[in-house]
């Protein structure tokens, strides 16, 4: 239950509530936006199956950091660890918290007088307190919040289906897409961020009972559930109001809810989304410190981040909170969304590629008929999407490359200083 809740809670974050408005502005077609979500879901499911193959063989916590360190090279694992530190967790936590603040301000007028960024920072701090005190209590609270989130989103989808079946006006569909293949690729990069949490369970695999079975089930089951829910949610968002009303909107979910049920439903949905985004923050604050503690055990990060036996990694939790709080209001949502999606997708593709490297080096292959087809689909699709998006948005490619370079430089400096 906790592993699946971790996957679902991490995946259903800010991206699903913000991406479709930006995508509609670029593509000009609701059907193309839905196609992007379907393609993104298929790629994410292929990624979950591929990560399940990795998780059956390597049951330690740490995710890409462990996989690449063992299967490719310590430098690759080190770079992946820094990607997780800077983008995969710190940047994503800040993004989710900032988006939650936006929806909370819309739902609660009393927050209008609160300084910008303060509510987002408070959410990050609250997540740190939940997971930094007692591991069992924090996991139980997180499971309950995720259950409430999923139940609320299902109710919204059912209500939207009822309203749309009654003939609610949705406006005219534009005749054609405006941005071509490059725009569609850029949309898939944004969509990939919304699906990027499909691998969340691998970061805490070492704490699971029978991780070789439990982690793969959580990865595949959680991803399939979220993919189906995403399609239902985005159909409701996109067909609830005319495209001109939704295009370019960062709070597309709130606009759609208002069109479906008026101000009352919009406020209720904004509260639900703020709760949903808070669970995304708590998911990442649960997973990230386990990675940092593992990196500290290996000498990659300072030793004070290590976890004591039988206790949650409290100092690593505080470390993550300290990094994410000041970043929560630092970057525009759209710029941060594209950077995170691009960087995390490339890192995931590299981790899955280690399956092929191990097969070629040792002759060992996963015991499933899905290999090598499914991992090849995931790696090929991810690299193709990334290449097309890089040609259209070179600044985000440069930012992702700089993040990887920081990790490699850190590994090089560590070797010079004699760290393992």
N, C-alpha and C positions, 0 to 999 in steps of 0.2 A: 504493500500500500504506500509506504513512505517513498520508495524509489519511483513508483509511477507518479505520485503526487509531485515529486521533485521535477520530473520531466515535464509534466503538464503545467505546473506552476511556472517553470522557467520559460517554456515556449510561449505561453499566452501572456505576452508582455505588451510593451508600448507599440510594437510594429503593426499589429493587426488593427489597432484603433487609429492609426495615423497614415499608413502606407497608401491605402486606396485613394485617398483624396489627392495625394501627390501623383500617383500613377494615372489617375483619370485626367489630370491636367496635362500629362505628357502624352498619353496614348489616345485620348479622346473617345474611347469606346469602353463601355462597361463590360462588354463580353470579352474584350482583350484583357482587361484587368482580371476578370474571373479566370480566364485561361492561364494567366501568370500565376495565380494562386494554386490552380490545379497542377501546373507543371512544377511549381515550387514544392507542393506536397508530395508529388511523386519522387522528386529528387531527394527530399528529406527522408522519405520512407526508405529509399535505397541507401541513404547514409546511415539510417538507424540499423538496417539489416547488416551493413558493413561493419559498423561499430560493434554490433552484437558478436560478429566473428572475432573481432579483436578482444572483446571482453571475456569471451569463453576461454581464451588462451592466457591472457594477462589479467589477473583478478585484483591487482593492487590499485589503490586510489591514485589519482593524478591525471587521468585522461591523456591528452596528446603529449604532455610532458613525459610521461612514462613510456608510452608507445614508441615515440620517436627516439627517445634516449636508448631504448633497448634494441629497437629494430633497425634504426638508420644510423644515427651518430649522436653522441652527447650534445654536440653543437646544435643539431636540429631540435632536440628536446629542450635545450636551454632557450632557443628562440621561441619555441611554442609556448613555453612557460611565461616568457615575457609578453607574448601576444595575449595570453589569457590574463595576465596581470594588468596590462594597459588597456586592452580593448575588450577582451572576452568577458571580463567581470567589472573592472572599474568603470570603463566607458559605458557598458551596458547597464550597470546599476544606476549611474548618473542619468542616463537617457530615460530609464523607466521611472525614476523618482521625479525627474523634471516633467515628464508627461503626466504623472499622477497629480502633481501640483496644478497643472493646467486644468485638469478635469475637476479637481477639488475646488479650485477657485470658482469655476463655473457653477458648481452645485451648491456651494456654501458662500453666499454673498458676504458674510462676516469676515472672510479671509481677504477681502479687498484691501484692507488697511495693513495687512501683514507684509513686510518687505519681501520682494521677489527672491526666490531661492531658499528662504527660511523653511517653508513647509517641506520642500524636497529634502533638505538636509535633515529635518526632523524625522522623516520617514526612514532614511538610511540609518539614523541613530537608533530608532525603534527596532528595526530589523536586527541590528547588532546586539541590542539588549535581549531580544528573544532567543537568539542562538548562542549568545556568549555566556549565559548563566547556567542553564542545564540543557544538555543535548536532547534528552528524552522529551522534556516539556516543550522545547522549541520545535522539535519534529512533529509532535502532536498538534501544536497550535498551527503549524504550517499546513498539515494535512487537512485540518478543519477549514481553514481559510480557502484552500484550493477547492474543496468540496463545495463550499458555498459559492465560490466563483463560477464553477462549471454549472451548477444548478441554475444560477441566475442567468447565465448566458444561454442555456437551453430554453428557459422560459421566454427570454427575449426573442430567440429565433422562432419559437412556436407562435408568439404573438405577431411577429412580423409576417410570417407565412399567412396567418389568418387575415391580417389587414391587406396584404398585397393580393390575396385571392379575392378580396371584395372589390377590387378595381380601383385602388388608390392611384391617383395620378402620379406618374413618374417622369413625365417629360419626354421629349424626343431624343432618340439616339443619334449622335453625330454619324455622318455617313462613313467616315474612314478614320483610321489612326493618323496621328500627326507626326510621330517621331520615328517611324520605321523600326528596323531591327535593332538599332542601337538603343532606342528608347525602351523597347521591350526588354532588352538585356539589362538596362539600368533598373527597370522595375523589378526584374527577377533578383537583382542584387538586394534591393530593399526587402523584397519578400523573403529572401534567404535569411535575413536577420530575424524575422518573425518565426522562422522554423529552426533557428540555430540552436535552441535549447534542447533539441532531440538527443543530444549526447550528455545531458546533465548528470545522469546516473553514474557515468564512468568515473566522475571525480570523487565519489564516495564509495566506490565498489569494495574497497578493502574493509569497510565497516558492515557490509551486508552479510546475511546468512546465506550460504550457498551462492556466492556471487556469480559463479559460472552459469547458473540457471536464472537467478532472480534478475540480474542486470539486463541480459538480453531481452527478457520478457517485458521489463519496464520500458526499455528503449523502443521496441517495436510497437507494443500496445499503446503506450502514451503518444507516440508520434501519429499512429493511425487515428486515434481519438481526436487529437488536435487538428489534423488535416481535415477531417470531416466537419468539425466545428467551424474551422476557418472558412470553408466554402459556404456554409449556411450563413455565417455572420456577414461575410462580404456581399453575398447576394442581397441580404436585407439592407445593408448600408447603401449599396449602389443603386437599388431600384426603389428606395424609399422617397427620393427627391429627384428633381431634374438634374442632369449632369452639370449644368452651369452653376447650380447651387453648391454642389459637392466638390467640384474640381479645385485643387489647390488647398483644400481645407485640412489643417493639421488635426482638428477635432471632428473628423468626418463622422464618427460614431454618434456624437452628440447631435450633430445637425440632422442625421438620418432619424434618430429617435424622436426629435422634435417634429419632423415631418410625419412620422408614423402615429404619434400619440399626443402631440402637443407639449407644452412646457412641463407638465407633470411627469410624463414619461421621460423626457429629456433629462430632467434633474435626477430621476431615479437611476437612469442608465449611467449618468455621469458619476454618481456615487458608486455604482457597481464597477465601473471601469477604474475608478480610483482604488477600490479594494483589489481589483484584479491586478493592477500595476504594482500595488504593495506586495502581493504574493510573489510577483516576479522578482522584486527586490529581495524578499526573504529567501527565495529559492537560491539566488546567487550568493547571498551572504551566508547561506548554509554550505554551499559547495566550494566557494573560492578559498576559504581558510584551510580546507583540507589539502588543497593543492599547494598553498604556500607552506604549510607545515611539512609536506613531503619534500618540497624544494629546499627547505631549511635543513631537513635531515640529510640531504645530499650535499650540503654546503653551498648551494646556489644562492640562497637567501640567508640573511643573518640568523644565527642560532636561536635568538630569543623568540622566533616565530614557531619553534617546535612545540608540539602538543605533549602534555604529560599523559602517561598511561591512564586510560579510563576517564579522561576529562576532555571536554571540547577544547579546540585550539583557541582559547580566549584571546591570547595576544595577537594571533593572526586575524581574528574577527575584528579586534580594535584597529589593527593595521589596515584592513580593508575599508572599514568605516572612515578612517582618517583620510584615505585616498579618495573615496567616492564623494564625501560630503562637499568639498569645495568645487568639485567638477560638475555637480548636479545642475547648476544654472549657467555653465560657462560657454556652451556651444549651441548654435541654432539646431533645432530638431532635425531638419532635413539634412544638413551637412553631416551631423553625427551619425544619422541613420545610414547614409551611404557608406561612410568610412567603416563602420562596424560590420555591416553586411559583407563588404568586399574582403576585409581582413580575415574575418572568422571563416569565411567560405574557403579561402586559400589554405588556411591552416588545417581545416578538416579534410580537404582533399589530400594534403600531404600525409596526414595520419592514415587515411585509408590506403594510400599507395604503399604503405609499409607491408600490407598483406602480399602484394606482388613481389616486393623485394625479398621477403622471407621465403616465399615459395621458390624464387629463383636461386637464392643462396643455399637453402637447406633441402629443397624438395618437399617441404611440409606445406600442406594446403588445408584450408578449413574443410571439415567433414560435412559439406552441404552441397546440393546440386545448384545452389544459387551463386556459388563461386565458380568462375570469376566474373560472370555476366553482371551481377548487381553492383559489385564494387567498380567495375569498369564504367557502368552507366553513371554512377555518382561522380567519379573522378572526372570523366569526360565532360559531363554536363556542367560541373562546377567550374572547370578550367575554361570551357567555351564561354560561359556567361561572364566570367571574370575578364577574359580577353576582350570581349565586345564592350563591356562596360568601361574597361581601362582606356580603350580607344576613344570613348565618348567623354569620360571624366578623368583625365590624366592626373588631376590634383589628388583625387582619392586614391589612385594607384600609387602616387608618390608618398602619400601619408602611410599607406599600408606597407610599402617598401621600407620607409623610415622606421616603422615599428619593428619589423623583422631585423633591420640593421642594428637597432638598439640591443636586441637580444643577442645577436652574434658578437657585437662588440663587448657586451658584458661577459659572455663566455670566454672570449679571448683574454680579457683583463683578468678574469678569474684564474685562467691557466697560468698566466704570468706570475700571479701571486701564490701559486701552489695549491689552489683549491681543487678538490677532486672533480 
